[in-house]
């Protein structure tokens, strides 16, 4: 998920998220964030966050995983979302 806890009320039923992919062919280099596996993030293999595919879904459809992104990666993902939808520079 890429939203801020303070962005929506706790009762808001949806979440904003960016898919992760292991397929480098789906990751547009200028619009993706590479995520290398590290003990801190819990990823077991290289993957890419693909912000140009940002979407929303019901919180009921989400489940926790052991994978995380760093604050710096999250900031990069958010910048790429803004660029993808035309509000960033």
C-alpha positions in Angstrom: 0.0 0.0 0.0 1.2 3.5 -0.7 -1.2 5.6 1.3 -0.6 7.5 4.4 -2.5 6.4 7.6 -3.6 10.0 8.0 -4.9 10.3 4.4 -8.2 8.5 4.9 -10.4 7.9 8.0 -9.9 4.4 9.5 -13.4 3.4 8.4 -12.5 4.1 4.7 -13.0 0.7 3.0 -10.4 1.0 0.3 -6.6 1.1 0.0 -4.4 2.6 -2.7 -1.7 0.2 -3.8 1.0 -0.3 -6.4 1.7 -3.8 -7.7 5.0 -5.5 -7.4 6.3 -7.7 -10.2 9.2 -10.1 -10.7 8.9 -9.6 -14.5 11.4 -7.0 -15.6 9.5 -6.7 -18.9 6.5 -5.1 -17.1 8.7 -2.5 -15.4 9.1 0.6 -17.4 12.6 1.7 -16.2 11.7 5.4 -15.9 8.5 4.7 -14.1 9.4 1.8 -11.8 11.3 1.4 -8.6 13.7 -1.6 -8.3 13.6 -3.4 -5.0 16.5 -5.7 -4.3 16.1 -8.4 -1.7 17.5 -7.6 1.7 17.0 -8.9 5.2 15.3 -5.6 6.1 12.6 -5.7 3.4 11.9 -9.4 3.5 11.9 -9.9 -0.3 13.4 -13.1 -1.5 14.1 -12.1 -5.0 14.5 -8.9 -7.1 11.2 -7.2 -7.9 9.9 -3.9 -9.2 7.2 -1.6 -7.9 5.2 -0.5 -11.0 3.6 2.9 -10.0 2.1 3.5 -13.4 -0.3 0.6 -12.6 -1.5 2.3 -9.3 -5.0 1.0 -8.3 -7.4 0.9 -5.4 -9.0 -2.2 -3.8 -11.1 -3.1 -0.9 -9.1 -3.5 2.3 -11.0 -6.8 2.8 -9.0 -8.2 -0.2 -5.6 -7.4 1.3 -3.5 -9.7 3.5 -0.2 -8.9 5.2 3.1 -10.2 3.8 6.6 -10.3 5.1 7.8 -7.9 2.5 8.3 -4.2 3.1 9.7 -1.2 1.3 12.0 1.4 2.8 10.8 5.0 3.4 13.1 6.1 0.6 11.6 3.5 -1.8 8.1 4.6 -0.7 9.0 8.2 -1.5 10.3 7.2 -4.9 7.1 5.2 -5.6 4.9 8.1 -4.6 6.9 10.4 -6.9 6.5 8.0 -9.8 2.7 7.8 -9.2 2.6 11.6 -9.4 4.6 11.5 -12.7 2.4 8.7 -14.1 -0.8 10.6 -13.5 0.6 14.0 -14.6 0.9 15.9 -11.4 4.6 15.6 -10.8 7.6 17.2 -12.5 
